[in-house]
Amino acid sequence: MDPDGVTFVVPPPLQFFLPAKKRYAEREMPVDGTSTVGHLLAAVGVPKTEVGELLLDGRPVDPAYRPRPGDRIVVTEVCQPQPAPTSPPRFVLDVHLGTLARRMRLLGLDTTYDQRADDDTLLEASLAEQRILLTRDRGLLHRRALRWGAHINHQAPDEQVREVLERFAPPLHPWTRCPACNGTLLDVPKREVEALLPAGTRRCYETFRRCSACGKLYWRGAHGDRLQGIVDAATG
C-alpha cells in the first residue's frame, strides 16, 4: 500500500471495469487533497452507478469525501434488487440494446428506445422521466449529471434480460406493451380490424390486440411459441 496515496479494494465483479492489464483486487491512486473519492474511483474506471458503499475502516464514506494519504477504501457492489426512482421502474436503453428493449417490452416493462438517440438525448430522457439508463457504454455511466443507470455486462439477449430482472426485480406484465413502440396493448374485437388482416390470418385467428399509440395489430402467430418461451423463462 502506498503510504502517500489511497488504496481502493475492488471486488471481482467490478474488476471488469478496470483496464485489462490492471485487473487486480487493489488499485492505488495518488492523493492531491482536492480530488474526491468519487473522482478517483472514476479515474480507476469503475462507474458510479455500479458502486454500492465505499467503506473506510468499515464505515461508509460519501463519494464527496476527500481521501487522506494511507486511506484504504473497500468498494462494494450495488445491492440487489436495487431501488429504482419510480415504482414500477422505467427504463431507457442505448442504441446497442434494441433486442433487449423489445424483450423488456414483451414482458410489460416501460422501456423507451430510439436507435437514433445520442448520449445527450438518452441522458435527458433519463433525468426528465426518471428512467434508469441501461447501456454497455462505460463512458456514458460516468456522466456527472446521470442519476440512475446500470451497465449491461452480457451481449446475449437472454443473459441481458436476466441481468435486468436480477438487478431491479421489476414486476412483469407480459403481453401488455407494444414491442415496436412501448405503447399499451388493448384487446380489440376481430370485427373492428377484420378488413386490415391478411386472408390467412383472418381465417385462423380470433383474438387480437392493438397498440394504443402506434395502432399496430398483434395476434399469436408463427412466432408465438418462441415469444412465449422468452416470457416463460423470465416469469419462471
Secondary structure, DSSP 4 states (H G I P E B T S, - for coil): --TTEEEEE--GGGGGGS-GGG--SEEEEE--SS--HHHHHHHHT--GGGEEEEEETTEE--TT----TT-EEEEEEPPSSPP-SSSS--EEE-TT-HHHHHHHHHTT--EEE-TT--HHHHHHHHHHHTPEEEES-HHHHT-TT--SEEE---SSHHHHHHHHHHHH-----TT-B-TTT-PBEEEE-HHHHGGGS-HHHHHH---EEEETTT--EE---TTHHHHHHHHHHHH-
